[in-house]
């Protein structure tokens, strides 16, 4: 089978992109199931995209905060001060955000 010139470069770029996505997904995997469950149960939100997220160090504890967009275009800010706690969820409205 013959390959077009540049096919290796395209495949290499795709492999790098997939590695970056899976590494990002692995970082979020510990808290994502809880966030998804809470949003679905309390607000009927099915996550479309994570707008942003970050971890915060407070002493020895690690918290998480960010924003998600639901498939119906609502956005929620989420905060969790310590691991293994529930998230605080706030509807993001234009006058607040």
HELIX and SHEET records of a PDB file:
HELIX    1   1 UNK A    7  UNK A   43  1                                  37    
SHEET    1   A 4 UNK A  47  UNK A  58  0                                        
SHEET    2   A 4 UNK A  61  UNK A  70 -1                                        
SHEET    3   A 4 UNK A  75  UNK A  80 -1                                        
SHEET    4   A 4 UNK A  88  UNK A  91 -1                                        
END                                                                             
